[in-house]
Amino acid sequence: MTPLNIIYRNPDDLKPRTQNPRTHSNKQICQIAESIKQFGFTNPVLIDRQGGIIAGHGRVEAAKQINLDKVPTVRLEDLSEEQIRALVIADNRLAENAGWDLTIVDEAHHVELGAEQDADPAYLALSRLAAASKGLLLLTATPEQLGHKNHFALLRLLDPARFNDYETFVLSLIHI
């Protein structure tokens, strides 16, 4: 295994891959920029022999946004084009496959169920996080703020086996 050599390069000299499988919204680029400002550039950009970005497109765009004149890079010289394509996909997919130990949501009463069951994008995102996490903690002082149905939907995220039927939930409220 060849030791990694970090070389600082101007982000304007790095070439984005035309077939990069991952896209970054402006919001995400801003979040990456804030992270770089707060913690520094902690993850070098992987580049090929010609300075083409293999991994780190979002970090490079964020660096440009905050006017960094140098970013850390690691040149991967010994990879074939096929290996580079495989690495690009693996770099993007492997992190998605990881789980979380605990997801904590503050002000959870702001997450709405939506007009149709599970229709709200925030609720759908929280559902996916809950499924990937070993634990879920919803913090709210007013769980009933958006009504019984929304309260039930949040409880269903916590314990789907126990809170699987809305009508039974409503009946349990009558007996309290």
N, C-alpha and C positions, 0 to 999 in steps of 0.2 A: 504494500500500500504506500503510495506516494504521500509524503507529508503535505499538508495544506499550507499554502503561502498566501497571506492576505496582502493585496496590493490596493492602495487607494487610487481611485480613478474618478474623473469628472463624470457625473451622471449623464451629461449631454453626449458623451462619447460612447455610451452603451446603447446597443441596438435592440429594441424589443423584438421578440419572436412574432412573426406574422401569424403563426398558428398557435398562439398561446391559448390553452383551453380555459383559462380563468379570466373573468372580467372583474373590474373593480369600479364601483360607483364612486362618484365624487365624494359622497359621504364617507365611504370607507377610506379613500385616499386621505381625507382630512383626519380621520381617526388614526391612521398609520402615522401621519405627520405629527400629530399630537403625541403619540407614543414615542416617536423618535426624539421630539423635543424634551420629553420628560425623562426618558430612560437612556437615550443615546441610540446610536445605530448598532444594535446588538447582534444582528443576523446578517452576515455578508451576502452580497448578491453573487449568485453562481453564474459564470459566463463561459462561453466557448472560446475557441482559439481566435475567432475574429471579433470578440467583444460583444457577441450576441447574448442577450439575457436568457439563461436557462431557468432560473428561479429568482424571483425578487422584483417582478415588474411593478407591483404596488409600492414597494419600498423605494424604487427609483423614482416613480412619479411623485411620491410624497417628498422625497429629497429635493426634487426640482421645485416643488411648491413652496418649500421653506428655504429655498436658495442655498442649499448645500453645494459647495464646489467640489467636494470629494466624498465618495462612499466606499466602504470596504468591499472588495471583490475577491473571489477565489476563482481562478481560471482552471477549468477542468479540461486538460489537454488530451487525455488519453481515451476519451469517449468517442465512439462512432456516432453518426447521425441517428441511427436506430436506438442506441443506448441513451442518447440525449432525449429523444422523444419519450422513451420509457421513463426516464428520470423526471421529466416535466410532468407527466401524468401521475407518477408515484408521489412526487413532492406535493401535488395538489390534493390527492385523494387520501393519503395515509393519515393526515391530520384530521380529516373529516370522519375517519373510522374510529377515532379515539372517543372514549366516553368521558364523562365528568363524574367526580365523586359526589358533589353536591351543587345543586343550582339554587341560588337564593334570589328571590324576586321581591324587591321592596315596592310598596304601594301597589300591590297586586290587584287591588280593587279597580285599577284603571284598565286592566286587561278585560276587554269585552268579548263575550261569546259571539256577538254579531247577530244579524237577522236570521240567518240559517245556522243550524248547528255547526259549530267549528268553523264558521265562515271568516271570522276576523283574522287577518294576517298575524297580528301579535299573539292571538290565542293559538293559532297553528304553530307558530315558532316556539311558543312555550310548551306546547304538546310534544314537539320533537325533542326539545331539551329535556323534558321530564322523562321521555322514553329512553334517552341516552344517559341519563344521570342515575346514580345509585340512590340519590335522595333529592327531595325537593322541599324547599322551605318557602312558603308564601307569607310575606309580611304585609299585614293590613290592619288598620284600626277599624275599618268600616266595610266588612265583607259583604254586607247587604246593600251597599250604596247603589249598585246597578240592578238590584232586584234578586228574587229567589233563584231564577234560572241561571243568572250569572254566578251567584254564590255556589249553586250546585255544580256548575261547570268547573269552577276552581277546585272544589272538593273532589270532583272526579279525577282531576289531575293528580291529586295527592294519593287517592286510594280508589282506583277504578273498580276493583272488585266490590267494595262496600258501597260506592256511590255510582251504581250502574243504571238506576231507574229514577227518573225525575218525579214521577207520581208518588213512589214510595217515600222519597225525600220530603215531598210536600206534606204527606200524611204524618211523617215523623215530627214535623214542625208543629202540627196541631196538637200532638200529645205532649209537647214540652211545657 
